[in-house]
Amino acid sequence: MGGFFGDAPPRARGGTQGPYLRLLLTVMAIVSLAAGLVLGLSTVLPDLGGRDPARDRIAEGVTVGHGDIWVDLGGLDRYQATGALEDVAADLTVLPRNAYLDRSTGGVVPAVEGRRLDVAATVARSLQAAPGEAVPFVFFPVPPAVTLADFPQAPVFHADPAKKAVAIILNIAWGDEHLDLICRLVEEAGGRLTICPVGSWLEGSEARAAWLKEAAARGHEIGNHGYYNRPMTYTDPQQVRDEIRAAADLIEKACGRRPVIFAPPMGERSGTMLKAAAEEGCRTVIWSLDTVDWRLEGVEVIARRVVSRVRAGDIILCHPTPQTGPAMERFLPVLAEKGLRIVTVSELLSPALPDGEGGPAG
């Protein structure tokens, strides 16, 4: 028989609390599992539980653009802005242009890189813009398949017109008294020269070496015009290399940098000379527009020769004559009116495509 301390009936032992307790424990377990799941996802996706970045909106009045194409993104969210930019991306694409040999000159025309609109980066920049701000498009480059490096010995007469720039080579063997004016005029026009002295002009002159160093410090490029101011028509390649190297040594001593542009005296060239220049680490550069200023035919004649013939990609040849500076005062403003920047030869030959340059895809 059961006593006071005997076994209780099964119903009495669990009481009515058993099912409720189990239900409470089950609910707590589910809540804990859900909380853990949310915490785990928030670690992987830090934006979970916060503001959806896709719903971020660009400030009112923000426009993005380049050249003649501008898009109003004010008030759009990230996805809407992406779609708007993808609609114009094809119109902004510039295909790369490979380097090629020009049959008319026998020289190589340098390559120009292309570009495509970086939609994601442009949207990200727009999201950070202040109300009413104009934001430039962000592009990424598309490299050409064939470059100058594929034609190491070929001379260059002109660059691709897509660069919308020109270079001015100033060959120096005399005319010291006109150098400062010529440099100042080009600098005031926002440009820089490629100055190519002959070694015999530089040899033994501390004043000329100091002037060349100062010109280089102001951003002018220093090229090599050989050692003597006479054609290098030698058949012996070593003799050609010796003259190029002798001038290069003097230029490097004066400026601290070895020239990479070689402008042969009188523009004369041969297979031997082209090979020797390449072996000395130089690109042979001639010209596509000769001012013929050394003839001293008159300021107006020199200026008109440039104005009537100049085109994008030209390499313009000048010398330090008493008429060159005054002629520049006339033709440099015309270059600006035509939208032609004045850059160094190395900049002109570079495949890099500055903002605002390049035509439509085609």
C-alpha positions as CSV (number, residue, x, y, z in Angstrom):
1,M,0.0,0.0,0.0
2,G,1.3,3.5,-0.6
3,G,2.3,5.6,2.3
4,F,2.8,9.3,2.6
5,F,6.2,8.9,0.9
6,G,5.0,6.3,-1.6
7,D,5.0,6.7,-5.4
8,A,2.5,9.3,-6.6
9,P,0.2,8.4,-9.5
10,P,1.7,9.2,-12.9
11,R,-0.8,12.1,-13.6
12,A,0.0,13.7,-10.3
13,R,3.9,13.5,-10.8
14,G,4.1,15.8,-13.9
15,G,1.1,18.0,-13.1
16,T,-0.4,20.3,-15.7
17,Q,2.9,22.4,-16.0
18,G,4.8,19.8,-18.2
19,P,3.3,20.6,-21.6
20,Y,3.6,24.4,-21.1
21,L,7.2,24.1,-20.0
22,R,8.1,22.1,-23.0
23,L,6.3,24.6,-25.3
24,L,8.2,27.5,-23.6
25,L,11.5,25.7,-24.1
26,T,10.7,25.0,-27.7
27,V,9.8,28.7,-28.4
28,M,13.0,29.9,-26.6
29,A,15.0,27.5,-28.7
30,I,13.5,28.8,-31.9
31,V,14.1,32.4,-30.9
32,S,17.7,31.7,-30.0
33,L,18.2,29.9,-33.4
34,A,16.7,32.8,-35.3
35,A,18.8,35.3,-33.3
36,G,21.9,33.3,-34.1
37,L,21.0,33.1,-37.8
38,V,20.5,36.9,-38.0
39,L,23.8,37.5,-36.2
40,G,25.6,35.2,-38.5
41,L,24.2,36.8,-41.6
42,S,25.0,40.3,-40.3
43,T,28.6,39.2,-40.1
44,V,28.7,38.1,-43.7
45,L,26.4,40.9,-44.9
46,P,27.1,43.9,-42.8
47,D,24.4,46.0,-44.4
48,L,21.7,43.6,-43.2
49,G,19.4,45.3,-40.7
50,G,20.7,48.7,-41.7
51,R,19.9,50.9,-44.7
52,D,19.8,49.1,-48.1
53,P,22.7,50.6,-50.1
54,A,20.7,50.0,-53.3
55,R,18.2,52.5,-51.9
56,D,20.8,55.2,-51.3
57,R,19.9,58.2,-53.5
58,I,22.1,60.6,-55.3
59,A,21.7,64.2,-54.2
60,E,19.4,66.4,-56.2
61,G,20.9,68.3,-59.1
62,V,23.9,66.0,-59.5
63,T,25.0,65.5,-63.1
64,V,27.8,63.3,-64.5
65,G,29.4,64.0,-67.8
66,H,32.3,64.2,-70.2
67,G,32.6,66.4,-73.3
68,D,29.2,67.0,-74.8
69,I,27.4,64.1,-72.9
70,W,26.0,64.8,-69.5
71,V,23.4,62.8,-67.5
72,D,21.2,64.0,-64.7
73,L,21.4,61.5,-61.9
74,G,19.8,63.7,-59.2
75,G,17.4,61.7,-57.0
76,L,18.2,58.3,-58.5
77,D,19.2,55.3,-56.4
78,R,22.2,53.1,-57.2
79,Y,20.3,50.7,-59.4
80,Q,18.5,53.5,-61.4
81,A,21.8,55.4,-61.8
82,T,23.5,52.3,-63.1
83,G,20.8,51.8,-65.7
84,A,21.0,55.4,-66.8
85,L,24.8,55.2,-67.3
86,E,24.7,51.9,-69.1
87,D,22.4,53.6,-71.6
88,V,25.1,56.0,-72.6
89,A,28.2,53.8,-72.1
90,A,28.4,52.7,-75.7
91,D,28.4,56.3,-76.9
92,L,31.4,57.0,-74.6
93,T,33.5,54.0,-75.7
94,V,36.7,54.8,-77.5
95,L,38.3,51.9,-79.3
96,P,42.1,51.5,-79.1
97,R,44.1,52.4,-82.2
98,N,47.1,50.2,-83.0
99,A,50.5,51.5,-84.1
100,Y,51.1,51.0,-87.8
101,L,53.6,51.7,-90.5
102,D,52.7,54.7,-92.7
103,R,53.5,53.8,-96.3
104,S,53.8,57.5,-97.3
105,T,56.7,58.2,-94.9
106,G,58.0,54.8,-94.0
107,G,57.6,55.7,-90.4
108,V,55.5,54.3,-87.6
109,V,52.4,56.0,-86.3
110,P,52.1,55.5,-82.5
111,A,49.3,53.6,-80.9
112,V,46.5,55.3,-78.8
113,E,44.7,53.5,-76.0
114,G,41.0,53.3,-75.9
115,R,38.6,53.7,-72.9
116,R,35.3,52.4,-71.5
117,L,33.0,54.0,-69.0
118,D,33.5,52.5,-65.5
119,V,29.8,52.6,-64.5
120,A,30.2,51.3,-60.9
121,A,33.0,53.8,-60.1
122,T,31.0,56.7,-61.7
123,V,27.9,55.8,-59.6
124,A,30.0,55.5,-56.4
125,R,31.5,58.9,-57.1
126,S,28.0,60.4,-57.8
127,L,26.6,59.0,-54.5
128,Q,29.3,61.1,-52.7
129,A,28.6,64.3,-54.6
130,A,27.0,67.3,-53.1
131,P,23.7,68.7,-54.3
132,G,24.1,70.4,-57.7
133,E,27.6,69.1,-58.2
134,A,28.9,68.2,-61.7
135,V,30.9,64.9,-61.6
136,P,33.2,63.7,-64.4
137,F,32.7,60.2,-65.7
138,V,35.2,57.6,-64.6
139,F,36.9,55.7,-67.4
140,F,39.2,52.7,-67.5
141,P,41.8,52.3,-70.3
142,V,41.7,49.7,-73.1
143,P,45.3,49.1,-74.2
144,P,46.2,48.7,-77.9
145,A,47.4,45.3,-79.2
146,V,50.3,46.8,-81.3
147,T,52.5,49.6,-80.0
148,L,55.7,51.4,-80.8
149,A,57.7,48.7,-79.1
150,D,56.7,46.4,-82.0
151,F,58.7,48.7,-84.4
152,P,61.9,49.6,-82.4
153,Q,63.9,51.0,-85.3
154,A,61.1,52.8,-87.2
155,P,61.2,56.6,-87.2
156,V,58.3,58.7,-86.1
157,F,57.1,61.6,-88.2
158,H,53.7,62.3,-86.6
159,A,51.4,60.9,-84.0
160,D,47.8,59.8,-84.3
161,P,45.4,62.7,-84.7
162,A,43.2,61.2,-81.9
163,K,45.7,62.8,-79.5
164,K,44.5,66.3,-80.4
165,A,48.0,67.7,-79.6
166,V,51.2,68.7,-81.3
167,A,54.8,68.7,-80.3
168,I,57.5,71.3,-81.1
169,I,61.1,70.2,-81.5
170,L,63.7,72.9,-80.9
171,N,67.0,71.8,-82.5
172,I,69.9,73.7,-81.1
173,A,73.4,74.2,-82.5
174,W,73.4,78.0,-82.2
175,G,71.1,80.9,-81.3
176,D,71.5,81.0,-77.6
177,E,70.2,84.6,-77.4
178,H,66.8,83.5,-78.6
179,L,66.2,80.5,-76.4
180,D,64.7,82.2,-73.4
181,L,62.0,84.0,-75.4
182,I,61.0,80.8,-77.3
183,C,60.7,78.8,-74.1
184,R,58.8,81.5,-72.3
185,L,56.3,81.9,-75.1
186,V,55.6,78.1,-75.2
187,E,55.3,78.0,-71.4
188,E,52.8,80.9,-71.4
189,A,50.8,79.0,-74.0
190,G,50.6,76.1,-71.5
191,G,53.0,73.9,-73.4
192,R,56.5,72.4,-73.2
193,L,59.2,71.9,-75.8
194,T,61.3,69.0,-76.8
195,I,64.8,70.6,-76.8
196,C,67.4,68.8,-78.8
197,P,71.0,70.2,-78.6
198,V,74.0,68.9,-80.5
199,G,76.8,67.7,-78.3
200,S,79.4,70.1,-79.7
201,W,77.1,73.1,-78.6
202,L,77.0,71.7,-75.1
203,E,80.6,70.6,-74.8
204,G,82.7,72.7,-72.4
205,S,80.0,75.3,-71.6
206,E,78.9,75.4,-68.0
207,A,76.4,78.2,-68.9
208,R,74.7,76.1,-71.6
209,A,74.6,73.1,-69.3
210,A,73.0,75.2,-66.6
211,W,70.5,76.6,-69.0
212,L,69.6,73.1,-70.2
213,K,69.2,71.8,-66.6
214,E,66.9,74.7,-65.8
215,A,64.8,74.1,-68.9
216,A,64.4,70.5,-67.9
217,A,63.4,71.5,-64.4
218,R,60.6,73.6,-65.9
219,G,59.2,70.6,-67.7
220,H,60.8,70.8,-71.1
221,E,61.9,67.5,-72.6
222,I,65.6,67.2,-73.5
223,G,66.3,65.1,-76.6
224,N,69.5,64.3,-78.5
225,H,70.5,66.0,-81.8
226,G,73.7,64.1,-82.3
227,Y,77.2,65.4,-81.6
228,Y,77.8,67.4,-84.7
229,N,75.3,69.5,-86.7
230,R,75.8,67.5,-89.8
231,P,74.2,64.4,-91.4
232,M,75.1,61.1,-89.9
233,T,75.5,59.1,-93.1
234,Y,78.1,56.8,-91.9
235,T,78.2,53.2,-92.9
236,D,80.0,52.2,-89.8
237,P,77.3,51.6,-87.0
238,Q,79.9,52.1,-84.3
239,Q,80.6,55.6,-85.5
240,V,76.9,56.4,-85.3
241,R,76.6,55.0,-81.9
242,D,79.7,56.9,-80.7
243,E,78.2,60.3,-81.7
244,I,74.8,59.6,-80.2
245,R,76.4,58.3,-77.0
246,A,78.8,61.3,-76.8
247,A,75.9,63.8,-77.0
248,A,73.8,61.7,-74.6
249,D,76.6,61.7,-72.0
250,L,76.8,65.5,-72.0
251,I,73.0,65.8,-71.7
252,E,72.8,63.3,-68.9
253,K,75.6,65.1,-67.1
254,A,73.8,68.4,-67.4
255,C,70.3,67.3,-66.7
256,G,70.6,64.1,-64.7
257,R,68.6,62.1,-67.3
258,R,69.6,60.3,-70.4
259,P,67.6,61.4,-73.5
260,V,65.2,58.9,-75.2
261,I,64.4,61.0,-78.2
262,F,66.9,61.3,-81.1
263,A,66.4,64.0,-83.7
264,P,69.0,63.3,-86.4
265,P,70.8,66.3,-87.8
266,M,69.1,67.6,-91.1
267,G,66.6,64.8,-90.7
268,E,68.9,62.5,-92.6
269,R,68.5,58.8,-91.8
270,S,69.6,55.4,-92.9
271,G,69.1,51.8,-91.8
272,T,72.5,52.0,-90.0
273,M,71.6,55.1,-88.1
274,L,68.1,53.9,-87.1
275,K,69.5,50.6,-85.8
276,A,72.2,52.4,-83.8
277,A,69.7,54.9,-82.3
278,A,67.5,52.0,-81.2
279,E,70.5,50.2,-79.7
280,E,71.3,53.4,-77.7
281,G,67.7,53.4,-76.3
282,C,66.4,56.2,-78.4
283,R,63.4,56.6,-80.7
284,T,64.3,58.4,-83.9
285,V,61.9,61.4,-84.5
286,I,61.8,63.5,-87.6
287,W,59.0,66.0,-88.2
288,S,55.8,66.4,-90.1
289,L,55.7,70.2,-90.3
290,D,59.0,72.1,-90.9
291,T,58.8,75.9,-90.1
292,V,62.0,76.3,-92.2
293,D,62.6,79.2,-89.9
294,W,66.4,79.0,-90.5
295,R,65.8,80.6,-93.9
296,L,64.7,83.8,-92.2
297,E,62.0,84.4,-94.8
298,G,60.0,86.6,-92.4
299,V,57.9,86.3,-89.3
300,E,54.6,86.2,-91.3
301,V,55.8,83.5,-93.7
302,I,56.9,81.3,-90.8
303,A,53.7,81.8,-88.9
304,R,51.5,81.2,-92.0
305,R,53.4,78.0,-92.8
306,V,52.3,76.6,-89.4
307,V,48.8,78.0,-89.3
308,S,47.9,76.8,-92.8
309,R,49.2,73.3,-92.4
310,V,49.1,72.2,-88.8
311,R,46.9,69.3,-87.8
312,A,46.5,67.1,-84.7
313,G,49.5,64.8,-84.1
314,D,52.0,67.0,-85.9
315,I,55.7,67.3,-84.9
316,I,56.7,70.9,-85.6
317,L,60.4,71.6,-86.2
318,C,61.9,75.0,-85.1
319,H,65.3,76.5,-84.4
320,P,66.3,79.4,-82.2
321,T,66.4,82.2,-84.8
322,P,65.5,85.9,-84.4
323,Q,62.2,85.3,-86.3
324,T,61.1,82.1,-84.5
325,G,59.8,83.8,-81.3
326,P,57.8,86.5,-83.0
327,A,56.3,83.9,-85.4
328,M,55.3,81.8,-82.3
329,E,53.5,84.9,-80.9
330,R,51.3,84.6,-84.0
331,F,50.8,80.8,-84.4
332,L,50.6,79.6,-80.8
333,P,47.2,81.3,-80.2
334,V,45.9,79.6,-83.4
335,L,47.0,76.2,-82.0
336,A,44.9,76.9,-78.9
337,E,41.9,78.0,-81.0
338,K,42.1,74.7,-82.9
339,G,42.1,72.8,-79.6
340,L,45.6,71.6,-80.0
341,R,47.7,71.2,-76.8
342,I,51.5,71.6,-77.0
343,V,53.1,68.6,-75.4
344,T,56.6,67.0,-75.4
345,V,57.4,64.4,-78.1
346,S,57.3,61.6,-75.5
347,E,53.9,62.7,-74.4
348,L,52.7,62.8,-78.0
349,L,54.0,59.3,-78.7
350,S,52.6,57.9,-75.5
351,P,49.4,55.8,-76.0
352,A,47.8,57.4,-73.0
353,L,44.6,59.2,-74.0
354,P,44.0,62.3,-71.8
355,D,40.4,63.3,-70.7
356,G,38.5,65.0,-73.4
357,E,40.4,63.4,-76.3
358,G,39.5,60.6,-78.6
359,G,36.7,60.2,-81.0
360,P,33.6,58.0,-80.9
361,A,33.9,54.2,-81.2
362,G,34.3,53.2,-84.8
